[in-house]
């Protein structure tokens, strides 16, 4: 960017530890020299007023002593400086200085000396106005169309416009709906004041409307400024820009056209006199200041916009014409004329860097030397080319780019779960009604191989599980150093979790030579929690409403081997039934067949089967893996419990509908409550007391209804959370049963999980039902489609809450039917290939007993009964 840096013509640094802002810079011929040469006037928050006349010997020179014409301390912070015809009886330019509680107008004059640097400049106070309100900013102009003089308008911090006709105070008016002051400008063409309110609206007020709006009573001058109430003003026009404004500038380079420029936080607007948008420009940076100036092209306006990236952009209307780099962040920018140099850019930073610069580039003085002619040796060139190509191939190989193992990573995080539960439980604020809620300790270790900046650790577990502390921050880590934290996990909510897993994530920065602040990186790991955290050993029960049988291809393993933490060692190998008592109160029983290779899980709640089934299959796989048995497999040949699964879906959807009704009722009661409040306030403000007509009783009754509805909505939200947790557990169970039934691969199971578990949390805006319905419909129209006509159907692009769950349940049933008939899950859409890959008889049922082999259900589900997978009949042991 050195080619496009702003060319330094003259610069200086003002004072030490002084602060400056937008209104602290002004350029004008303040001493009325008549030469057309501008002076630079700068005021600071420390009260220093400085006037400069830059004239460097050569461009880029530092400021000389004679460049500073005047420096005086005014004892009060200077908010804004302006130059205009502020003194009656003369059309000469004078300097107006705005303090917090005072407006001063000075005359700047110079006296020629007898020696080279003997010119003397001084300021003379012409008049001042003591303000009764704290000032914010000011503007000036020929208010009301006066000739040969300028009037001043000051905006106070509480929203009052105070107008001064030079030496006398004219009147003051309050802006309607005022909250915080915004930028203020005057348009001489429409004789109106333009500002931006706290409602993010550009508002215009006519001067005549301000003048004719009389106050409540006439008082003396100082008392009139103190008046806190006035006639409500009528705004001329309003434009909503949707953001706060940094500055406003009104320009009229053409006598027939006047433009209002507004610089927002992210956009730049050009408005007509009537408030219509002439054009706007969306900025991809954060602006700090701007100024429009005359363009050489007819009908266009140039604008300088400074930003917080130390850049100054030049726009012609909305087209970027030039961008230049500044040495500081400008808070104010002006265009001035010095000596014979016109269009000098004057910028001021908040810490006092004042610079006069111009645009352009340095000419290139480099000349390429002449190349000596020589004969080309093609053999050497070919050998060199082959060597370079070999180096390029070695450098572009993907091998070795990514770390080959965890040991080569910059930072690794590991989590170690204690094999035993905590002797003293660390559970806090648990909703479980049990006497003791167990907790388990997790030890997280962060090992750094290089220097690491700002490492922070986040530990996440799925609700209703909770951790004692989930956020950790560390100091910068040195190379080959480590940090260790210890935390506890426990069951907080009054429902069983759908997963006994957690995640540790570390975010950190690695500094480099090009980026000392560091490149952000993330490392993470997962950990599994013990089953004893959510359930305890209990006596097995014989009867249960829901049963699932899992087949294996190996002889049954004793529970003492697979579940040593739940079986008493005194029972030995004779235990073929095992009971699990969940902390939430429900019970699940696990049975092992003595004669066949089957395991049965049964419980009164469908969702409680999931954790036990998952733990059983996982422990069996680990057991046979340790014995180097690679052909162990689990299968499922029973009935997928769709009807019970649909009951959980209906329960969850019913609670979502209740939440929507509660929200509507709360909104109605809140509107009613506010309407009663307004009527009561009107009665109380009335000077002539009137009966309340039982409005107070109605207010109290409405308040009680609002509280009751809020309590009911909160209770429904808690029930909805528990219902969603149960639905996720049942969904995990259905996914596992389908995968065991169809012997799905890992990729196909991942597709199933993405289809039926798309959301980690359930909200009213996007719920589980509509998301799953869309995913299942997509699979039915792609990889599970029967014909090309189904693939041609388009899905709805919007996800909205359905009226009922009939469509969802129909699609899930059809989904299982397609799988039963040989459909295969994939991300492709070639259904012909999918159907050709079906093996005849590949989905024949494996009956659990002879009585179930011929089970048939009449009606539309007869096709499912032939495969023995989707029936209402429960499997038998």
Secondary structure as the mmCIF struct_conf table of DSSP 4:
data_model
#
loop_
_struct_conf.conf_type_id
_struct_conf.id
_struct_conf.beg_label_comp_id
_struct_conf.beg_label_asym_id
_struct_conf.beg_label_seq_id
_struct_conf.end_label_comp_id
_struct_conf.end_label_asym_id
_struct_conf.end_label_seq_id
HELX_RH_3T_P HELX_RH_3T_P1 UNK A 2 UNK A 4
STRN STRN1 UNK A 5 UNK A 5
HELX_LH_PP_P HELX_LH_PP_P1 UNK A 6 UNK A 6
STRN STRN2 UNK A 7 UNK A 13
BEND BEND1 UNK A 15 UNK A 17
HELX_RH_3T_P HELX_RH_3T_P2 UNK A 22 UNK A 24
STRN STRN3 UNK A 25 UNK A 28
TURN_TY1_P TURN_TY1_P1 UNK A 30 UNK A 31
BEND BEND2 UNK A 34 UNK A 35
STRN STRN4 UNK A 39 UNK A 43
TURN_TY1_P TURN_TY1_P2 UNK A 45 UNK A 46
BEND BEND3 UNK A 47 UNK A 47
STRN STRN5 UNK A 48 UNK A 52
BEND BEND4 UNK A 57 UNK A 58
TURN_TY1_P TURN_TY1_P3 UNK A 59 UNK A 60
HELX_LH_PP_P HELX_LH_PP_P2 UNK A 61 UNK A 61
STRN STRN6 UNK A 62 UNK A 62
HELX_LH_PP_P HELX_LH_PP_P3 UNK A 63 UNK A 64
HELX_RH_3T_P HELX_RH_3T_P3 UNK A 65 UNK A 67
STRN STRN7 UNK A 68 UNK A 73
BEND BEND5 UNK A 75 UNK A 76
STRN STRN8 UNK A 80 UNK A 84
BEND BEND6 UNK A 87 UNK A 87
TURN_TY1_P TURN_TY1_P4 UNK A 88 UNK A 89
STRN STRN9 UNK A 94 UNK A 98
BEND BEND7 UNK A 100 UNK A 101
STRN STRN10 UNK A 102 UNK A 111
BEND BEND8 UNK A 114 UNK A 115
TURN_TY1_P TURN_TY1_P5 UNK A 116 UNK A 117
STRN STRN11 UNK A 120 UNK A 130
BEND BEND9 UNK A 132 UNK A 133
STRN STRN12 UNK A 135 UNK A 141
HELX_RH_3T_P HELX_RH_3T_P4 UNK A 143 UNK A 145
BEND BEND10 UNK A 147 UNK A 148
STRN STRN13 UNK A 151 UNK A 156
TURN_TY1_P TURN_TY1_P6 UNK A 157 UNK A 158
BEND BEND11 UNK A 159 UNK A 159
STRN STRN14 UNK A 160 UNK A 165
TURN_TY1_P TURN_TY1_P7 UNK A 166 UNK A 167
STRN STRN15 UNK A 168 UNK A 174
HELX_LH_PP_P HELX_LH_PP_P4 UNK A 175 UNK A 175
TURN_TY1_P TURN_TY1_P8 UNK A 176 UNK A 177
BEND BEND12 UNK A 180 UNK A 180
STRN STRN16 UNK A 184 UNK A 187
TURN_TY1_P TURN_TY1_P9 UNK A 188 UNK A 191
STRN STRN17 UNK A 192 UNK A 196
TURN_TY1_P TURN_TY1_P10 UNK A 198 UNK A 199
BEND BEND13 UNK A 200 UNK A 200
STRN STRN18 UNK A 201 UNK A 206
HELX_RH_AL_P HELX_RH_AL_P1 UNK A 207 UNK A 212
STRN STRN19 UNK A 215 UNK A 215
BEND BEND14 UNK A 216 UNK A 217
HELX_RH_AL_P HELX_RH_AL_P2 UNK A 221 UNK A 226
STRN STRN20 UNK A 230 UNK A 230
HELX_LH_PP_P HELX_LH_PP_P5 UNK A 231 UNK A 233
BEND BEND15 UNK A 236 UNK A 236
STRN STRN21 UNK A 237 UNK A 240
BEND BEND16 UNK A 242 UNK A 243
STRN STRN22 UNK A 245 UNK A 254
TURN_TY1_P TURN_TY1_P11 UNK A 255 UNK A 256
STRN STRN23 UNK A 257 UNK A 264
BEND BEND17 UNK A 265 UNK A 266
STRN STRN24 UNK A 267 UNK A 271
TURN_TY1_P TURN_TY1_P12 UNK A 273 UNK A 274
BEND BEND18 UNK A 275 UNK A 275
STRN STRN25 UNK A 277 UNK A 282
BEND BEND19 UNK A 284 UNK A 285
STRN STRN26 UNK A 287 UNK A 294
BEND BEND20 UNK A 296 UNK A 297
TURN_TY1_P TURN_TY1_P13 UNK A 298 UNK A 299
STRN STRN27 UNK A 301 UNK A 307
TURN_TY1_P TURN_TY1_P14 UNK A 308 UNK A 309
BEND BEND21 UNK A 310 UNK A 310
STRN STRN28 UNK A 311 UNK A 316
TURN_TY1_P TURN_TY1_P15 UNK A 317 UNK A 318
STRN STRN29 UNK A 319 UNK A 325
BEND BEND22 UNK A 327 UNK A 328
STRN STRN30 UNK A 330 UNK A 338
TURN_TY1_P TURN_TY1_P16 UNK A 339 UNK A 340
STRN STRN31 UNK A 341 UNK A 349
TURN_TY1_P TURN_TY1_P17 UNK A 350 UNK A 351
STRN STRN32 UNK A 353 UNK A 358
HELX_LH_PP_P HELX_LH_PP_P6 UNK A 362 UNK A 364
HELX_LH_PP_P HELX_LH_PP_P7 UNK A 368 UNK A 373
HELX_RH_AL_P HELX_RH_AL_P3 UNK A 378 UNK A 396
BEND BEND23 UNK A 398 UNK A 398
TURN_TY1_P TURN_TY1_P18 UNK A 399 UNK A 401
BEND BEND24 UNK A 402 UNK A 402
BEND BEND25 UNK A 404 UNK A 405
HELX_RH_3T_P HELX_RH_3T_P5 UNK A 406 UNK A 408
BEND BEND26 UNK A 409 UNK A 410
STRN STRN33 UNK A 411 UNK A 421
BEND BEND27 UNK A 423 UNK A 424
BEND BEND28 UNK A 429 UNK A 429
BEND BEND29 UNK A 434 UNK A 435
STRN STRN34 UNK A 439 UNK A 448
BEND BEND30 UNK A 449 UNK A 450
STRN STRN35 UNK A 452 UNK A 452
STRN STRN36 UNK A 453 UNK A 461
TURN_TY1_P TURN_TY1_P19 UNK A 463 UNK A 464
STRN STRN37 UNK A 465 UNK A 467
BEND BEND31 UNK A 468 UNK A 468
STRN STRN38 UNK A 471 UNK A 473
HELX_LH_PP_P HELX_LH_PP_P8 UNK A 475 UNK A 476
STRN STRN39 UNK A 477 UNK A 477
HELX_LH_PP_P HELX_LH_PP_P9 UNK A 478 UNK A 478
TURN_TY1_P TURN_TY1_P20 UNK A 479 UNK A 480
STRN STRN40 UNK A 481 UNK A 491
BEND BEND32 UNK A 493 UNK A 495
BEND BEND33 UNK A 498 UNK A 498
STRN STRN41 UNK A 501 UNK A 510
BEND BEND34 UNK A 513 UNK A 514
TURN_TY1_P TURN_TY1_P21 UNK A 516 UNK A 517
STRN STRN42 UNK A 519 UNK A 528
HELX_RH_3T_P HELX_RH_3T_P6 UNK A 531 UNK A 533
TURN_TY1_P TURN_TY1_P22 UNK A 534 UNK A 534
STRN STRN43 UNK A 535 UNK A 538
BEND BEND35 UNK A 542 UNK A 542
BEND BEND36 UNK A 545 UNK A 545
STRN STRN44 UNK A 546 UNK A 552
BEND BEND37 UNK A 553 UNK A 554
HELX_RH_AL_P HELX_RH_AL_P4 UNK A 559 UNK A 562
TURN_TY1_P TURN_TY1_P23 UNK A 564 UNK A 566
BEND BEND38 UNK A 567 UNK A 567
HELX_RH_3T_P HELX_RH_3T_P7 UNK A 569 UNK A 574
STRN STRN45 UNK A 577 UNK A 582
TURN_TY1_P TURN_TY1_P24 UNK A 583 UNK A 584
BEND BEND39 UNK A 585 UNK A 585
STRN STRN46 UNK A 587 UNK A 592
BEND BEND40 UNK A 594 UNK A 597
STRN STRN47 UNK A 598 UNK A 603
BEND BEND41 UNK A 604 UNK A 605
HELX_RH_3T_P HELX_RH_3T_P8 UNK A 606 UNK A 608
HELX_RH_AL_P HELX_RH_AL_P5 UNK A 609 UNK A 626
TURN_TY1_P TURN_TY1_P25 UNK A 627 UNK A 628
STRN STRN48 UNK A 634 UNK A 635
BEND BEND42 UNK A 638 UNK A 638
HELX_RH_AL_P HELX_RH_AL_P6 UNK A 642 UNK A 685
BEND BEND43 UNK A 687 UNK A 688
TURN_TY1_P TURN_TY1_P26 UNK A 693 UNK A 694
HELX_RH_AL_P HELX_RH_AL_P7 UNK A 695 UNK A 742
TURN_TY1_P TURN_TY1_P27 UNK A 743 UNK A 743
HELX_RH_AL_P HELX_RH_AL_P8 UNK A 746 UNK A 756
BEND BEND44 UNK A 760 UNK A 761
BEND BEND45 UNK A 764 UNK A 766
HELX_RH_AL_P HELX_RH_AL_P9 UNK A 768 UNK A 781
TURN_TY1_P TURN_TY1_P28 UNK A 782 UNK A 784
BEND BEND46 UNK A 786 UNK A 787
HELX_RH_AL_P HELX_RH_AL_P10 UNK A 788 UNK A 792
HELX_LH_PP_P HELX_LH_PP_P10 UNK A 793 UNK A 796
BEND BEND47 UNK A 797 UNK A 797
BEND BEND48 UNK A 803 UNK A 803
BEND BEND49 UNK A 805 UNK A 805
HELX_RH_AL_P HELX_RH_AL_P11 UNK A 806 UNK A 820
TURN_TY1_P TURN_TY1_P29 UNK A 821 UNK A 822
BEND BEND50 UNK A 827 UNK A 827
HELX_RH_AL_P HELX_RH_AL_P12 UNK A 831 UNK A 836
TURN_TY1_P TURN_TY1_P30 UNK A 837 UNK A 837
HELX_LH_PP_P HELX_LH_PP_P11 UNK A 838 UNK A 839
TURN_TY1_P TURN_TY1_P31 UNK A 840 UNK A 843
BEND BEND51 UNK A 848 UNK A 849
TURN_TY1_P TURN_TY1_P32 UNK A 850 UNK A 854
BEND BEND52 UNK A 859 UNK A 859
TURN_TY1_P TURN_TY1_P33 UNK A 860 UNK A 861
HELX_RH_AL_P HELX_RH_AL_P13 UNK A 862 UNK A 867
TURN_TY1_P TURN_TY1_P34 UNK A 868 UNK A 868
BEND BEND53 UNK A 869 UNK A 870
BEND BEND54 UNK A 872 UNK A 873
HELX_LH_PP_P HELX_LH_PP_P12 UNK A 874 UNK A 875
#
